[in-house]
Amino acid sequence: MINGSDPILLTPGPLTTSPATRQAMLRDWGSWDAAFNQMTNTICVDLLAIVSGQKDFVCVPMQGSGTFSVEAALGSLVPHEAVVLVPNNGAYCTRILKILGRLGVAAIELNLRDDEPASVERIEDMFLREPRITHVAQVHLETSAGLLNPLEDIAALCARFDKRLIVDAMSSLGALPIDVSKGGIDAVISASGKCLEGVPGMGFVIVRRSLLEASEGISRSLALDLHDQYAYMLKTSQWRFTPPTHVVAALRAALDQFIAEGGQAARGARYRGNCATLIDAMAVLGFKPFLDASVQAPVIVTFHAPRDPAYDFKRFYEAVREAGYVLYPGKLTEVETFRVGCIGAIDANEMHNAVAAIGRALNALHVRLAA
Ligand SMILES: *Cc1c(COP(=O)(O)O)cnc(C)c1O
């Protein structure tokens, strides 16, 4: 899996892709080409299968980074008079609140700490106190800290209270189980360049067919109109506007490898192995994860930064980058942290080597960790 002299990206998208995925980008496709449009179609079929959505859901691809698909879903599926509950435990939840603000849709924030998962009790309490809530926008895996929210329980609660549930599953889809056939979930959003190990450039929304069909005319954006995108694709089998052809081809190749690896269960197992290797090896150096093991998702790990005044993230980053590994800055406001991703076309060997590089970088910078 090692990629020659290219640096290994320990970041949660863009991430390290396999040579086969990069190889798939070496040819050009026309947007009218039937083979290209057939490729888009098979991608949608495979994506629906990953979340068991074959029966009642459709998959609508969308150009752009993941946020474009989040904004497309919220702007196209949530009526203007809706009231959306947003359990907030990180930057991606805050981004959803910002999008709703721009859309002029009323939102109610359930404020949580960065290390505190959304709980069914807290959400139920909000439903009882604020009966005007119609929708819940839930981030499945808050990538800011790497925190896992209990999606299955939240979906069951939303079904019981008859609230529409829109899930940002950007950094979980493909790695963690998501089953829309169990009910409660109305839409799931993810993108090409995260746990599916494609390259960045497109997202997709897997949405209950009846909900999408009823959403014509809601979107005030043309480019981000999910219903329009879907209707045009149904009619013509083409993307509505210029498709990200190379990204689509890379995602097709990445999905072939995903299926050959053994699908979500196998992908999740490899990431869990990467994550455990990372945390154990970092513990030997003296690093502690920010999150409790019970809420740590196997996708990205936030570590407390060394307290030593000799530590400076930029210099540390540069030294580790020099050794061939790209780390990620922290995204928490209260404590000094940095993050290490464990997703991408990498295995436990790369995690070991990355931690060895981190140890050497700290030595070179004369940074000590408190014992
Ligand atoms: C990556 C990510 C997004 C989308 O971010 P982009 O920078 O637009 O790709 C949204 N939500 C979560 C939870 C993410 O991890």
The ligand as a MOL file (V3000), in Angstrom:
LIG
                    3D

  0  0  0     0  0            999 V3000
M  V30 BEGIN CTAB
M  V30 COUNTS 15 15 0 0 0
M  V30 BEGIN ATOM
M  V30 1 C -15.0140 16.7060 5.7850 0
M  V30 2 C -16.3050 16.9630 6.4530 0
M  V30 3 C -17.2700 17.8040 5.8800 0
M  V30 4 C -17.0720 18.5210 4.5680 0
M  V30 5 O -15.9730 19.3310 4.5440 0
M  V30 6 P -15.3900 19.8330 3.1370 0
M  V30 7 O -14.1920 20.6020 3.5420 0
M  V30 8 O -16.4030 20.6340 2.4800 0
M  V30 9 O -15.0730 18.5840 2.3550 0
M  V30 10 C -18.4870 17.9360 6.5130 0
M  V30 11 N -18.7440 17.2900 7.6640 0
M  V30 12 C -17.8380 16.4840 8.2500 0
M  V30 13 C -18.2150 15.7990 9.5320 0
M  V30 14 C -16.5900 16.2950 7.6710 0
M  V30 15 O -15.6970 15.4800 8.2450 0
M  V30 END ATOM
M  V30 BEGIN BOND
M  V30 1 1 1 2
M  V30 2 1 2 3
M  V30 3 2 2 14
M  V30 4 1 3 4
M  V30 5 2 3 10
M  V30 6 1 4 5
M  V30 7 1 5 6
M  V30 8 2 6 7
M  V30 9 1 6 8
M  V30 10 1 6 9
M  V30 11 1 10 11
M  V30 12 2 11 12
M  V30 13 1 12 13
M  V30 14 1 12 14
M  V30 15 1 14 15
M  V30 END BOND
M  V30 END CTAB
M  END
